[in-house]
């Protein structure tokens, strides 16, 4: 059987330069359309069972986040459900993946992929719950639906919680997180979920960037626009995803907003707040600190020792979602970051940071939300 490599599927991304020799496969990552960003890769190899593969991604040295390569190990799967880590090294601008497949076909990716087909399955499952309404807020530039799940019925005294994920499509851990978060929120046997649904209405956008997700982008939408730099200037022409979501946020108001992401470099789970927003105040700091403390108690996978530098007061970039929402709505707004690599505090040598651990961290956030829900106003 001859060697065959393809990325011609949902979220695929690779260019094959030379695959004549299994031990000297030469590859490149395609840039996001209309952008210089690239780092996400996802491809399938067939015909290499028992062969020692050496796959060199030769343009890795020009990727968006070079600090993401040290100590990084690529993901692989035979069934596209269980993803394990393989030997990977970075030197002289080249990222080399080394693996001997045990099956005829194996998939490789920057992180465990989350396809648009799986997204369809997620919202299809969620909408069958009696407390869920599924609404399309608008369309992307490629004509895909911008899906919103509303959980709960608005009522007097109820808090309004917004949860968004995957503004950056290559950060697939964010939608794996959503599976755990939504799954627990809709569990009628879970007392935390039942109390939260009684006290708050949730507006959930599991995937903010369907076009980038399907196209195999790292960071941008179909037009090459970074959605997390559009919140102060969103338009239908450039960033309809943000435009339509923000319009709906203005209709509902916000008491708590959580935007879920992944970080290429830091091997930790952490939260960044809106401390630098001009309207950020002492109450905002108190709520931010309390949420972090509650999540740390709920999940040992979360920590507060490592994270981004905090913006000085009044200096935050208001094109960023968390900063914009903290300022505009004077609400508790946060960015939750997860690693592409592993959680260095609790490493898993076989799987690294994995879809299952994303799901568990998503579920744990309900405990933190319950701890704060009555203090949000």
Secondary structure as UniProt FT lines:
FT   STRAND          4..6
FT   TURN            10..11
FT   STRAND          15..18
FT   HELIX           22..24
FT   STRAND          25..28
FT   TURN            33..34
FT   STRAND          42..46
FT   TURN            49..50
FT   STRAND          52..57
FT   TURN            58..59
FT   HELIX           60..62
FT   HELIX           66..68
FT   TURN            69..71
FT   STRAND          75..77
FT   STRAND          84..85
FT   STRAND          87..91
FT   TURN            92..93
FT   STRAND          94..100
FT   STRAND          105..109
FT   HELIX           116..126
FT   TURN            127..128
FT   TURN            130..131
FT   STRAND          132..139
FT   TURN            141..142
FT   STRAND          145..151
FT   TURN            156..157
FT   STRAND          159..165
FT   TURN            169..170
FT   HELIX           173..185
FT   TURN            188..189
FT   HELIX           191..199
FT   STRAND          200..205
FT   HELIX           210..215
FT   TURN            222..223
FT   HELIX           227..229
FT   TURN            231..233
FT   HELIX           236..252
FT   STRAND          256..263
FT   STRAND          270..273
FT   TURN            275..276
FT   TURN            278..279
FT   HELIX           282..298
FT   TURN            300..301
FT   TURN            313..314
FT   TURN            318..319
FT   HELIX           321..329
FT   STRAND          332..339
FT   TURN            344..345
FT   TURN            349..351
FT   HELIX           355..372
FT   HELIX           373..375
//
